[in-house]
């Protein structure tokens, strides 16, 4: 049903009807980013313990998949919140609006480093963004103004100082916000460092975007789905492999894994917070405001997520790897979300 084709009165009536249906559900439904998932899960457990209410149902769908489901409509069959490892896109705002989801609040919860990690039994490794691009890009410049399929099958093919082992990188699928962030923060930067690529971006931005964004599909890069724990298991079983996921998973598994430094910088709370680690990104969740006051426990859950106990520098989310916001920014976000500030207002 296209709410945009209805009058304001009709829209209001339908929203109320959908909201009334939602009363049949006594658990929050939350979808979204695999990176945000462990933080939301931690808040869910805390909320349930403190309130005695059922813990929300939290599903790891990936950022893009989460928005797709979140934006399908209002009512008990649709999620109440979605986590995201990037900001919502204009196209997703439009999808939401086309289905009557027009009142959304955005919560920036903190920052996450996008980690490249491998087994603790593997030799230490330090990669530049250019080397990472040369390992994972579908095509590389041929030196004559054209491009060839990526020929690098071993790390030593890229640089003789790197291990003489096959390139095996487990990473997120295209629906993941982690994949979006990796492409933007690592692949694009590494691509731009190659001879002639800055000139190509100036002359033909679409071609530059295609070449610099496309991941190889001939074996060295393995899409491992939205389950980051599965990547951890694979890295444990193969010391020559590396994986890409949010810093929280490296932090939680530091007895099994260690980071690959990027441009000589190790990911940790300090380097992510001060911006010196080159692969850091903001994390969000989004609230469907039409469900507030209708789904039991939603108000209390949002209050728990926005609490200092959760988001503060000494909060339990920081203990799980989240890099907290500064005091002023955190207060701004808390006020906006608790007061249901509409996205874009």
N, C-alpha and C positions, 0 to 999 in steps of 0.2 A: 504494500500500500504506500503511495507517495503522499506523505503528509504535506509536502510543499504545494500540492494542488488543492488543499482544503482551506477553508476559512479558519481564522484564529479561534473562533468559538468551537468549531468542529474538532480542531486539533486538541484543544483543551479537554474536550469531552472524551476523546479517544485516549488521551494520555491518562486521564483519571480512570477510565475503564481498565486500561492496561495495568495501571498501578494497583487497582483493586484486585485484579487477578493475581498480582505478584504476592499478595498477602498469603496465598496458599503455600508459599515457600518459606521455610524457617532457617535456611542457610544461605549465606552469600555465595554467589558464583563469581569467581575471578579467573581470568585467563591472561595470556600474554607471555612476555619475554622469559626465556630460560634463565637469563642472568638475574632478573628481578625476582624470579620464583623463590629462591631460598630466603630472601628478605621478607617477602609477603608471607611465606610459610611460617617464618619465625614470629611475625606479628600475629598471624592467625592463632598460633599456639598460645601466645601470651594473652590475646583477647579472650580465648575460650577459657583459659585458666582463671582469669580475673572475673569474667562475667558469668561463667557457668553456662553460657550459650553454646550451641554447636559450633565447632570450628568451620570457617568457610571452606567450600570446595575450591581448591586452587589447582588449575591445570596449566601445564607448561606447553604452550602452543607456538611459541615464537612471537616476536613483536608483530610482524605483518599478519600472521594468522590470528593473533589476538584482536587486532583492530578489525579484521574482516568479520569476526564473530560479534564483537562488541557493538559494531555499527549496524547490525542487522535489524535492530528495533528496540522497543520498550515493552516490558512485561516480563512475567515470571520465566519465560523460556529463554530470555536473553541475559547475558552476564551483566553484573553490576559495576565491575571495575576491570581494567586491563593494565598489566604492567608493560613497560616499553623501555628498550635500551637505546632509543632515539626519540626525538620529538615527533608528534603526529604530523603526517604529511597533509598538504592541502587536499590531495585527492581522497584521503581518508576522512577528512572533515566533510568533504562533499558527499562521500558515501554515507556517513552518519546522517547528515542533513536530509538526504534523499529518503531515509527510512525513519524520519521523525526524531532522531537523536540530535537535538539542537542545543541542549544545555549540558555542557561538559566542563568539569573542573580539571585543571592540570596540576599535578604535584611533582615538582622536582625534588627527589628524595636524597640525592647525593651524587657522588662520582665513582666511577669504576675504571680501573685500568684494564685494557684488553690484553690479556697475557698470552705469551707464547711460552710453552713449558714442555719439559720432557722428564723422563725418569731420573730419579736421584742416582741411579747406577750409570747414567750416561755421562760422557765427558762434558765439561762446561762448554757453553756455546754463546757466542756474541755475534749478532747479525745486524747489518745495516738495513734500512728500509729498501735500499736498492737491491741488496742481495736477496731479500725476501721476495721482492717483485720478480727478480730473475728466476727464482725457484718456482713461483706459483702462477705467473701470468700465462695465458693461453698462447700469446704471441710476443715476440721480441723484435726490436728494430734489426734490420739486416745490414745496416751501415750504408745502404745505398738509397735511402728514402722509402724503402718498403718494409715489410714485416714477414717473419717466418715463424712456423710453429716452434714453440719452445723446445730446444734440443737438450736442455739440462736435465739429466736423470740422477746425478749424484751432486751432493753439496760441493765436492771438489771440482766439479765441472764449472762452477760459478767462480770459485776462488780456491787456489791450491792450498791455502791455509785452513780451509774448512774440512770437516771429516770426509773421508773417502767412503761414504755410505750413501745408499739410495735415499732420495728425497721422499719421505713419507710424512705427510701433514694431514692430521685429522682436523676438520673444521666444520663450521656451521653451514646449513643450507641457505639458499637465496631468500627464504621467508624470514630469516632471523635478523633481528636488529644487530646482533653481533657481526653478522656477515656484512651488513651495510656499513657499520662502523669500521670494520677491518679494511674494506675496500677504500673508504674515504680517507682514513687516517694513515694507512700503511701503503696500500697498493698505489694510490694516487701520488703520494709523496715519493715513493720509490721510483715510479714511472717518470716523474718530472725530473729526476736526477740523471736520467739517461741522455746521452747526446742527441740533440735534435727534437726532443719531446716538448721542450718549452716552446720552440718555434711552431711545432705542430699544433699545440693548444691555441696559439695565437691565430694560426691560419685556418684551422678546421677543428673547432671544439668538439663537434660530434664524433669525429674520428678519434680524437684524443680520448674522449670519454669511453668509447668502445674498447680501444686497445688497453687503456689503463685500468679498466674495471673488470674485464673478462678473465675468470679463473680457468686454469687448464682443466681438461676432462680426460686426460690420457693416462691417469693412474697416480701420479705423485700427490695430487690433492684429493682427499677422500672426504666427501660429504658425510658427516657422522650423525645427522639428525639433530633434534632439539635436546637430546639427553646428554648433558655435559658429563654426567657421571660415567656414561659409557666411554667417553673419550679418555677419562682418567684410567679406566680399566685397561683400555687398549695401550696406553702409554706405559702402564706397569708391565704389560706382557711383551712390549717391544721397545727396548732401550734406545733404538735408533730412530724411533718416531717422535714427532713433536705434535702438540695440539694447540688449538686456538680456543680460548674461552675467557670469561670474565675473571678478574683478579680474585673474586671471592672463592672460586673453585680451587685456584692455586693456594690461596691462604688456608682453606679448610683441609687441603690435602698436602700440606708442606712436609709431611712425614714420608710421602711417596714421590712427590714431584719437586722440581726446582725450575726457576725461570730461565728462559733464554733472554739475555740482555738485548735491548734494542737501541742501536746507536750508542752503545756503551752504558746505558742507563738501566738499572734494575728496577722493576716495578715494586713499589711498596707504598705505604700510606703517605709518606713525606713526598716522594717524587710524583705521585699522582695528584696530591693536593696542591703542590707548588707549580705544577705544569711542566716540570723538567722531563718527566717520562713522556715520550712522544705519542703514546697510544692510550689516551684517556678520553672518557666520554661521560656525559650526564645520564642519569637513570631517572625514570618517571613512572608514575601510575596515573590513570585517568578515571574519573568518577562520573557515572551516569546520574546526574542530579535528579532526574525524574523518579529515581528509585529511592532517594533519601526520604526517610519518614514513612516508607512503605514496607521495605524489606526489614524484618526484625533484626536488630543488632547492627545495622549499617552505620548509623550515627556513631555508636560506641567503637566500632571497628576503625572508622576513619580517625576518631579522636586518639585511639591507641597508636595508629600509624604515624600521626602527626605529633605525638608526645615527645618530650625531651628524653624520656626513658628509652624510646626507640631511636629517634633521629639525632639525639645530642652527641657531642664528642665522646662521652663516656657511656653511650647507649648500647643496647644489646645488638643493634645492627652493625655498629662499628666493630664490635667483637667478632662479627661474622665476615668482615672484610669491606664493608661500605666506607668510603671516604666521606665524612660528614660535610655539610655545607657550613660556611662561615655563619657566625651568630646572626648578623643582620639579614642575610639572605634566607636563613632558616626561619626566622621570625616572619619574614614577608610571605614565604610559602605557607607556613602554618596558618597565618591569618586568612590568606586567600582561600585555602582549601576548606578550613573549618567554617568559613562564611559562604561557601559555595559560589565563589567568584567564577563567572562564566568565562570559558576560554575565549580570548580575543577581546575581552572587554577592558 
